[in-house]
Amino acid sequence: MEIGISTFVETTPDVDTGEVISHAQRLREVVEEIILADQVGLDVFGVGEHHREDFAASSPAIVLAAAAPQTKRIRLTSAVTVLSSADPVRVFQDFATLDGISNGRAEIMAGRGSFIESFPLFGYDLNDYDELFEEKLELLLKIRESEKVTWKGGHRPAIQNRGVYPRPIQNPLPVWIGSGGNAESVIRAGLLGLPLVLAIIGGSPLQFAPLVELYKKAAAQAGHDPAKLPVASHSHGFIAEDTQAAADKFFPSTQYVMNVIGRERGWGPYTRRSYDAARRFEGALYVGDPETVAEKIIHLRKQVGITRFMLHVPVGSMPHGDVMRAIELLGKEVAPRVRDEIARWEAEEGL
């Protein structure tokens, strides 16, 4: 069972003061967070790609590369790379470069993305949303398979027997598929034999169990061994020494972000009542003391089949010290509890 962190490198206003830290400061902070995550024994750190004022990371590979020489073991991934509006050649080159700098620890998490700002920014039509992703994923995997590439599609100039460099240390360079829970996307990941990341950020996490089974069924039908395909969860949460303190610290910035996004998408207001409901054991928020969060992750592994858990923290801007402490608690207290219990359970189940 792998445990890690994901972040979108938010730069939203401080809910108490209204202060907004600079993109530069937040980028430097997230490099410190990656270094700490490595030091406390976490397995993976993911940085998301966004192209709007309230997020600082438009180029995850560069952020991760800044931390790579200062870390030793932690895997470094995008979370996600918005492949539909990117050039797969450049994506591969960026992460192959990161793979070299990190000595074989880079990963790509490819997805459509839940924000659409990158489409007009890079000159793409949202009407081609699905077709762009399918075509560009095909090209990315083709580049991964072969140094020399010949390819033709409908949304990018053709490539005729051209080499793509540098080549990564890992062969193949890991490519995960990020999904918000769409059946079509999990089936595609299974048919391609690619690892799957589920954004479990609302409702009951147990509702994702049928999707994991659908993914494994598709993989088996395509001739892949489902037992060798990891499944990850990207879930919002926060850890402090005391559950009530964790809940009170995490709520204000979470509410701010959820209401900003909610207004853009026509959702209802995000209230403390809905937040507290999501914090319950059966809910999708992983907020509490180390024991509380560990128990929920263990339950997710046993009931849904998740083999990698990524705690998304912060949601909205929080004090850097609070985020660092949450990372420290995840690595030093939550992860050992989860690993020990899952190892014992897997031995009993013969998994």
Secondary structure, 3 states (H helix, E strand, C coil): CEEEEEECCECCCCCCCCCCCCHHHHHHHHHHHHHHHHHCCCCEEEECCCCCCCECCCCHHHHHHHHHHHCCCCEEEECCEEHHHCCHHHHHHHHHHHHHHCCCCEEEEEECCCCCCHHHHCCCCHHHHHHHHHHHHHHHHHHHHCCEEEECCCCCCCEEEEECCCCCCCCCCCEEEEECCCHHHHHHHHHHCCCEEEECCCCCHHHHHHHHHHHHHHHHHCCCCHHHCCEEEEEEEEECCCHHHHHHHHHHHHHHHHHHHHHHHCCCCCCHHHHHHHHCCCCCCEEECHHHHHHHHHHHHHHHCCCEEEEECCCCCCCHHHHHHHHHHHHHHHHHHHHHHHHHHHHHHCC
